Amino acid sequence: MVRAERDATGVVYPAEDVPPGSEAILGLGKLRRDQPWPDFPWDEHAPFLLALDCNGDGGREIIQRQLIEKDIRLMVEIGCFLGGSALHWLNTKPDLELIGVDPWNGNWAEYVESMLTHPTMSRHVEHLSDGEVERIVGLLLEYGNYPVALNNLRAYKDRFYPLRLSSPEALYYLRRRDIIPDLIYIDAFKHQVDLQIAHHLFPDAILCGDDWLWPDETGKFVMQDVVKNFAHEQGFEVEAKRQSWVLHRR
């Protein structure tokens, strides 16, 4: 059982140690065994590209530069949605292996359909016809989030490892399995605990993520505060471009 401690608010904080499990669960091969791909009529439905990156204008090139310049071999992406950003990473570097973390629960059909008429979210689907968006909505309604997301990544089945968990539970899960990523990309809930636990469990990993310019209902850029506070506490410098950010060691 993974050890974790909680304060009175229910926030998870890093345990002092997370010892590896038995040989039966260690390594990427066992991760693939324990997180199987779903049944799906793979040959009947074409993949699509839908990334929440303002249709390619989210500043992700600063993440891609890290992948190449630091020769990243194993990356963890927390928050995969329908695999659009995962395709960016996998296409950037042909020897990159990617663990995609997302519970893929609920159903995103209504959310995707609403993008067509939303004043800002429509940027994510402007490369798609209305008919293609409706096809995607139909796939989600019929099959659910998980199979549809993995269908988009089927060409990379040898390099993509799905992990159906939330953060930070997924980080403990990987540490127990002695799976040590080179880079962790966080696109999840805007909580500093994700950064704290990622750094505690994987101190050598590059930390980066999304939502730099995401405002809450008051207009506050929540992720900026989270990242800047963490960087100040741990001695990192922040590089940001549009929605993307990277922490650099001083």
N, C-alpha and C positions, 0 to 999 in steps of 0.2 A: 504493500500500500504506500502510495506517495505521501510523504510527510509535508504538511503545511500548517501554518498557524494563522489564525484569524483574530482580528481585533473586534471590538464591540460593534463596529459598523458592518462586519461581514467581509471586509476587504482581505484578500489573501496576501500574505507577506512571505518572502522566501524562508524556507526551512534552513537550518544550519547546514544540513548535508542531505544529499539525495543519492544514496548508494545505488550502484548499478544492480539490476535484477539478475536473474539466472541466465545461463548461456541460451536458454530456450527463447529469450526475447531480444537478444542483443543484435543490433545491426539493421541495415536497410532491408536486407532480404526478409528478415522476420517481420519488419514493419509492413512490407508488401503483403506478406502472408496474412497478417492480422487485420489489414484494412483492404479487403478485396474490392475490385471494381464491380459495379452493379450489372445486373442483366439489363440489356438494352438492344434494340434492333439497330445495331451500329451502321449497317449498310443502307438503311432506309431514310435516314435524316442527315442532311448536310450540316457540318459544323458552322458556327457563325462567330464573329468577333464583336463582343460587346464589353468594353472596358469603361469603368467610371473614371475616365481621364480626360474629360472634355474633348473627346475624339482626337487624342494624341497630343493635346496641349497642356498636359499636367506636369511637365518638368521632369519626366521620368528618365531623361537622358543622364541626369546626375547619378541615378542608381545604376543605369547600364554602364556608365563609365567605371564605377566601382567593380562591377562584375568582371570587366576586362582588365583593368589596370591592376587589380589585386588578385587576379587569376582565381576567382571564386569557383569552387567545385561543388559545394553543397549550400543551398539557400533554403531558408524557411520563409514562406509567405503566410502571414496570419491575416485571414480575411480574403478569400479567393473569389467570391461572388460566382460569376459564370465563366471564369477562366481567362478573361480578356487580358489582364495584366500578366498572368502566368505565361501566356503565349509570347508576350513581349520579352520576358526574361529568357525563356527557352530558346527563342529565336536569336537572342543577342549572343549566346555563347553555346556552341554545339556540344561541349563536354559538361555543361552545367546539369546537375541533378537538383530537382526542386521538390520540396515537401510542401504541399498545399494544405493549410489548416483552415477548416471551416466546418461548422456543424451542418451546414446546408439544410437546416430545418425550415419548417413553414413552407410557404409557396410564394415565389416572387412574380407570379404572372400579373397580378394587378399593378404591382410596382413598375414593372417594365412597360406595361400598357400605358400607364399614366405619364411616362416620359414623353410621349408623342405631343402632349398638349401643355407640358410644364414649361414655364418661361426660361428656366435655366437647365433643367435636366434634359431637355430636348437636344442639347449639345452632344450628349453621349450617343444618341441614335441618329444624328443627322446624316451619317453615311449609309443608313439603311432605309429602304423604302417602307412605306406604311404597311405594305403587304408582308414584307419580311419581319417586321416587328410583330404583326399579328400571327405569323407562323411561329415565332419564338414564344409568344404568349400561349399558343395552343400546345406547344411541346411541354411547357412548364405545367400547364393544367393537366395534361395527360400523364406525364412521367415524373414530375417533381424536379426540384432543384438539382439534386445530386447527379442523377443520370444525365441530365441535360448538360451540366457543367463538364462532366467527364467526357461526354461525346465531343465537346469542343477541343479536348486535349488528347483525343485518342491517337493522334499521330505521334505523340510523345510518351506513350505508355511505358516505354523503357526508361524514361528519365523523370517522370512525374509520379509522386507518391502521395495519394490523398490521405488525409488524417481528419476524421470526422469528430473533432473536439473543439471546444472553445479555448481561448486564452484566459488565464495562464495555465490551465490544466494541461494543455498540449505541450507546453514547455517542460513541465515535470515529466510528462509521458516520454518525451524524447530523451531527456537526461537519464532517466531510469534505463533506457535501452542503449545507452552509451552512443547515441547519435549526436555528433557535435557539428553544428553548422558553422560555416565561415561567415555567413551574413544572415541577419534576421530582418525582414521587412514587415512592419506593423501597420495594418490597415483594419483596425478593429475598434473597440470602445476606446474613447479618449481618456484613459486612466494611466497615471504614472506608474501604477503597479506593474503593468505589462513591461515597461522599460526596466524597472527595478529587478524583476524576476529574470528577464532575459539576460541582463548584465550579470546578475548573481550566478546563474547557472552556466552561462556561456561567456565568460569574461573576455575572451579573445575575439568574439564575433563582432563584425561591423553591424551597427544598429542604424536603421533607416526606416522610412515610412511615408505615409500619405497624409492628406487632410490638413496641410499647413495653413491653408486659407479657408478652412471650413468654419463658418460662424454658427454659434448656437442661437437660440431664440432672442437673446439680448444683443446679438452682433459681436460677441466676444470670440476671438480666435482661440478656442480651447486648446487645440493641439500645440500651438505655439507656446503657451504657458507651460504645458506639461513638458515639452522637450527642452525648453530653455531652463526650467527649474532643475530638471535632471542633469543637463549638461553642466550647469553651475555647480551642483553638488558633487559630480563625479569628475570634473575637470576635462570636459569635452568642448570642442568648438562645433558650432552648427553651420552647416551649409544648406541653403534652401533655395529652391527655384519653383515658382508657382505653387503647386500643391505638394511637391516632394521635398524631403529633407534627409540629410545624412549627418551622423555624428562622427567627428574626426578626433582622434586622440592628439592631445597637445604634445 
